[in-house]
């Protein structure tokens, strides 16, 4: 089944929030022949940034406890126009960070710092053949996040792109342990080291 997106036909399955593969949500990475390593656009066209294709609104985020006391409040929060108040409150309270001495106030800021960090890591590891491919990846990932096709685990939002923070992108680590005292002790040492890093 196809739907249109800005005049482009897009497979209906690509917009499912349950999509599990990166290439279905974030562009399309070719793995064959001379096109290997090239990224093609699915949701974006390259001439307009995903942020400029939507309506934004500026609202206040506020969380109150059952007794009516204010637990968290931030005024002037910029978010996509369709976001619910619950989403706004959670993002502002939990995921806006202090970057270079200033608290974030816009979803543009958190998405940009995360997508730019992931792009930089991918560039450093040779995932892209060109700057154009890197920009395609960044734009497609921004679009997918913006339209809530998926979301990263909390450590990504807490850490990536925040100066002075360990750039830890995972909360769960799988460590191997064998049925020996030495292996169990090594496992405990490994776990303690992980937890020391936050």
N, C-alpha and C positions, 0 to 999 in steps of 0.2 A: 504494500500500500504506500502511496506517495502523498506528500503534502507539499505545499509551497512555502518557501521562506524567502521573502524579498525577491520573488520572481524565480527562485531556483527550486527545482524539485529535490526533495530530501526524503529518503526512505523513512517511513513512519517509525520503524524500530529505533532509529538513531535518536529520537527524542524521549525515549523511555527512561525514567529515572532509574530503572533497574539495570541499565546497561552495565556490563562488567568489563568490557575491554576498552582500553584507552583509544584505540583507533576509531571506534564507533562514536565516541563522544568528542574527541579532540582531533579533528582532521583525519587524514588517512595517510599512513606511512607505507610507502611502497617498499617492497623487499626484493624486487626482481630486476635484473638487467641494469641498464644505464639509469633507470629511475630509482634505484635503490637509495634509500635515505632521503628521498624527496617527500615533502609534506604537501598534501593538497587540501584545499579549504572545503568544508562541509557547510558551516553555518555563517561564515563571514566572507566578505568579498575583497578585503584588502584596501579598499578606498575609504571606508568609514570604520572608525574604531567601534567595537561593540558598545562602549559606554555612550556613544553618540547616537545610537539607534533606538534608545529607549527613553521613556519619561522618568524623571527623578522627582522625588519629593523630599522636603526637609521637615522633619518631625522631631518630637521629643521622645526619648526612651525613658521609661519609668517602671520600676518593679516595686510593688508594695507587698508587705507581709500580711498574713491573715488579720492582724490587728489594725491594718491600715497604715502602718508606719512605712516610710520610704526606705527601701533597702538599697536601691540604685536609681540614679537619675542623671541623664545627660541630655542637654538641650541642643538643638540644631544638628540632628543626625541626618545625613543624606543617604537615601536608600532608593532602590527601584520602586516605582509607584505602586506596584501590585503586592509588595511585601506586607505580611500581616504584622500587627503590633507585637505579637509574641515573638516572631522572627526578629524584628527590630530590637526588642528588648534584650534578647539573648545575644545577638551579635554585638550590640553596643557594650553590654556588660561584660561578656566573657572574651570577646575576640579583638576589640579595639585595643591597641597597645600604645605605649608611649614610645615614639620614635623621634630621635634627636630632640628630646626635651618637650615634645608636644604630643598630646593625646590625639589619636586618630578620631575623626568624626564622620568619615564617609566610607561606604562600602568600596568606592573606587580605590581608596588608599589600601585597604586590606587585600583586595584582589590584586592590585598592582604589585604590592610588595611580595606576595606569594608567587604570582605567575612569573615575575621578573627573576626571582631567586631560582625557581625551577628551570626557567629558560637558561640562566647562567650555568647551572649545574649540567644541564644537557649539552650546552655548547662546550663546556670544559671536557666533557666525556665523548665528544665527537658524534653526537646524535644527529647533527644537522650538516647538510652539504653547503649551505649558504645562509647568509643573514635573512634572506627571504623565507627560507624554511623555518628558521628560528622565530621570525615574526608571525608566520602562519600558526605555529604551535602556540605562541603566547596569545594571539588573538582568539584562536579556537578554544583554548582553555578558559580564557576570560569569559567568552560567550557561554560556555557550559556552566561555569560557576554562577554567572549573573542570572541565568535562567533556571537555576536550581536543578540541573540535570543530575547533579551529584555534589557532594561536599567532602572535604578532607576531614580526617580525624583532628581532634582539638590541638595536638601538639604542632601541627602544621601552622595553624592560625596563631598559636601562642608564640612560636619561635621564628619561623622563616622570614627573613628580611628584616628582623629586628636587631639593630646593632647592640652588641654586648651580650646577646643571648646565644647559648649553644644552639646550633642550627639542627636540632633534633626534630625529625619529622615523624616519629613513631612513638607510640606509648607501649607497644607490646613487642617483646623480644623473645624469640624462641631459642633456647639454649639446649644443647644436647647433654644428657647425663647418662652415664652407664651405671650398672649395679655394682659399683666398687666404692669403697670409702674415699679413695683418692679422687675419683670422678665427682662424687657428691661434694667434696670439699672444694674442688675447682669450680663446680657449678655455683656454690654459695659465694665464692669470691667474685665470680663473674656477675652474679645478680647484685651483689653489694656495690660493685663498681658502676653498674648501670644506674642503680638508684641514686648513687652519689651525684650523677650528672643531671638529676632531675627527671 
